[in-house]
């Protein structure tokens, strides 16, 4: 399957700031009159080796300081969409993290207008429909999360949902129940990172206290039989990112990944790239890796592609059109 044309798919777990390739970091630093983050691109790329989620986040936040202008955000999104189109992506629900940008003086208008200059015409230019999910950075104060949500709601027509990301351990979903309640009241879809480094209990909290419709990562659900039964019964989508999980040490190697177990259990799993510039591959690289290393069958690869459209925040007619166009059964 991986040797032919990529399966049509949706990508539901990709952080736009995590698509910032080293070459683009250097180009934006030069354009904005900033000192380069390393002597050269090769040296910076060598730093993309991590021992934990936090070691990744340290570099992730340092690199994103080159994002200063609307053009920077537009170029970032365009670069991702060009790659995604080659990977067979037909619909992308893209995370963005406004809080770190706001903290260093970049207004919400710059972030939103810059991204929208790309995403607003993504279907015409790249053949990919897109929507935005604003993520709350969970290791920042809850009051700051609420203020950020209020700012984002000024762009409600451009945002489809709210998410929860960044350092998981020690920052349970329960802390953000009030923020997510406000988001739901505003009509936003709700998702949250849970059960990556954090325990299965964080997935329960995301479901019951945040009211999430999808769980991002969720790989540790397999440690809790009753949780798996809940997720299967309700067909709650899980946006799994295999190469990311290995890069951050959640699994020692891809061959240790629980994806086959999740598929066998009947979980509604999707495969995504997470922060592809940092984790060694975009979404089709992840599909190729699980086919090669986990011996995922062509039937299950097709099932994963189907699941991505089923799990997307799409109207039924649009979802069925994507499934039919890809010769995937609606």
N, C-alpha and C positions, 0 to 999 in steps of 0.2 A: 504493500500500500504506500509506504513512504517513498518508494522509488518513482511513483507516478505523480499525477497532479494532486496537490493537497486537497483534502476533503473540505468542502464548504463548512464553515464553522462560525460561531460567535465566540468572542473573547470577553469574559466577564470579570476577570481579575487581573488587571494591569494598572500599575501606578504610572501616570504620565511622567512624573519626575524620575521614575525608575527606568525610563527609556533613554536617559541622558548618556549617550555614548561618550567616551573620553575625547574623541575628536571634536564633538560638539561643545564639550566643556571648554576646550582650548579656544575654539572659534568664538564662543560667546564672551569668554574672559577678555580676549583681544578686542572685540567689538565694543565692550563696555569699559575698557581702560582699566581692567583688573589684573593683578599679578597672576601668572599661571600657577595652578595648584601643584605642579610638579615640574621637574626640568624638561620633560617631554611626554608625549602621549604614551609611549611604551612604559615609562616609569609609573605613570598614573595607573595604567591597566594592570600592572603587577600588584598594585594595592587592592585589587578586586579579589581578595582572598580572605575569607571570614571564618571565625571560630564560633560565632553566635549571631543571633538577630541583632544584638546591640552593637557588635563590631561592624556589621553592615550599616546600621543606621548612622553611626558616627561619620562614615564616608558619604553616605547618601545625603545627609543634611549639609555637610561641608561642600559638596559639589553643587548642590542646587543654589548656592549663593550667587552663581553666575547668571541666574535667571532674574533679569532686572526690568525688561521692557516688554511691551506687547509683542514685538517682533520675536523676542526670545521664546515666548510661549507658543507663538504660531509656528515657528520653525521646529520646535520640539514636537508638537503634535503632528505636523506634516511628516517629519522623519519617521515617526512611529507608524503612521497610516500607510506610508509607502512600503514599509517592511511587512505590515500586517496584510496588505492586499496580496503580496506575493505568497503569503502563508495560507491563503484561502479564507481569510477572515472577511465575512460579509456584514457583520454587525459587531460593534465594540461598545461596551459599557465601561467607561474609563474613570478610574479614581484620580482625584487630585487633592493635594494637602494645602489648603490656604493658610493655615496657622503659621508655619515657618516663614512664608513669604510676608505675611502681615507683620510678624515680629521684627523683620529687618526693613520695614518701611515700604514694602511694595503693596500698593493699594489693591483691594479686591477687584476694582474695575480693570486694572492692568492684567491681572490673572484671567479674569473672565472674558474680557474683550479679546485678549491675545489668543486664548484657547478657542474662542468662538470664531475668530477669523479663519481658523482651520476647520473646526468641526462643523461649522454652519454650512459648509459646502462639501463635506466629505463624501457624500453619496455621488455627487456629480464628478468630483475630481479623482476619487479613489475607488468608487464602487462600494463604499462601506458606510452604512448608517451608523450613527454614533449617538451616545448620550453620556452625560456626566454624573458621577456620584461623588459628592463632597465628603471627604473623610475627616473625622475628628481624630486628632492625635491624642491618644489616650494617656500619655504621660505628661500632659499639660493640664492645668486646673479645669474643673468642670465649668466654672463661671466663664472661662475663656472659650470653652466649647459652645456655650449658649450664645455668647456674643457673636461668635463666628457664624453660627447657624442663622442668627438674625440678619447679619450682613448678607449671607448667601441667599436668603429668601428674597432679597431685592432682585435676584436673577432667577426667580422661580421657574420661568419658562425655559430656562436652559439646563436645569438640574432635575434629574429624575429620582435621585435617592440620596440617602445619607449612609455613610459607613463608619467603621471604627478600626483604626490601624495603629501601627508603631509598636513599641515595646509592650509585650503582652503580660509577662509574668509580673505580678504585683499590682496590676491595673485591671481588675475584673470588670466585666461589662456592667455589673450592677451599679457602678458609680455613675453611669451615664443614662440611667433610666429616664430621668426628667427631660434630658436633651432629646432622646429618641421619642418620647411622648409628644414633645412639641413638634418634632419633625413629622410624625404620623398625622398629627392634627393639621399640618400644612399640606398633607397629601403626598408626602414623599415616601417612596419605597425605603425599606430598612434592611441593611446587611451589616455584618460585623465579622472581623477577624476573630476567630476563637478556636481553641483546640489545635494550635500549631505548636507553640512552646508551652502554652497554658494547658491546664488539665481539662478533662471532659466536663467538669463542673462549669467551666466558662461557656461551653456550648449550651448547656441547660440554661444558664443565665441569659445568654443572647436570645434564646428562643422565648423564654418565659417572662423576662423582665424588659427586654428591648423590643420584642415582637418582630424579630428579624424574619425575612422571607427567604433569605439565603444565608448560608454560613460560609465564610471565606476561610479556606484551608480545611479545618475540621478533621484532620487526619487522626487525631488522638481519640476520636469517637469510638474507634474499634476497641478501646480499653474498657468500654462500658456497654454491656450487652443490652441493657434497657434503653440506653440512648440510641444505639443503632436501630432497635425496634421502633422507637419513636420517629427517627428520621426516615426510615423506610415506610412506615405507615402513612406519614404525612407527605412523603416524597419531597422533603426539604432539600433543595439543591446544595451541593458542596462544591466550591470552586477550588479544586486541588491544583497545586503548582509543583510538580514532581522535582524539576531541576532546582528550584528554589529550596525545597525541603532538604535536598542533599547538600547544597552549597552552604546552608546555614546550620548543618549538623543535626537536623531533626532525625535524619536517617544516615547511617554511616555510608551507604552507597545506594544507588538506585535499585539494585537487586533486593535491598532490604525494605523497599517501600511497600506500604499496605494497600496500594491501589488495586491489585488483583483481588484481595480480600474484600475490599469495599464494593467492587463490581459484583463479586459472587454473592454478597449479602443483599443485593438489590438496591443499594443506595444510588441516588440520582447524582452521579459524579460528573463533573466537567474537568477538562484539562486546560490550563492557562499558563501564562509566562511570569506573572507577578512583577518583577523588576528585571526585565530581560537584559539590559545593558550590564547588570552586575552579576547575573546568575548564569551566564554562558549560553543563552539561547532564547529565541522568541517562540511563539506558540507551536509552530510546526516542528521546531527542534525538540520540543517536549513530546510531541506525538511520535517523532522518529525514535526518541530515546526510550520511551516506554515499549514501543514495538520491538526494539532491539534488545533491551536489557531485561524487560519483564515478560517478553514474549506475549504481549497483548495481541490477541487475534484480530484479523481484519473485521470480523463481526463486531468485536468490542470497540475497535477504533471508530467504526461507523456509529455505534451506539453512543460513544462519547461525543461525537460531532452532533448527533441528534439531540442529546441531552443539553448541549450548549444553547440551542435554540429554544428548547422547552423551558429552560431555566431563565431565559432572558426576560426582561421587562418589556415585552412586545404585545401589541394587540394581536388577538387570535388570527385575524386575517393575514397580518404581516408575518407572524410566526409560520403559518401554514404555507405561505408563499415561499419563504426561505427553505422550508423542508422540501417542498415540491421542486423548487429550482435546483436543489442539490440532489434530486432523486432520492431523498430521504423520506421515509414514510411519515405522513402527518399523524 
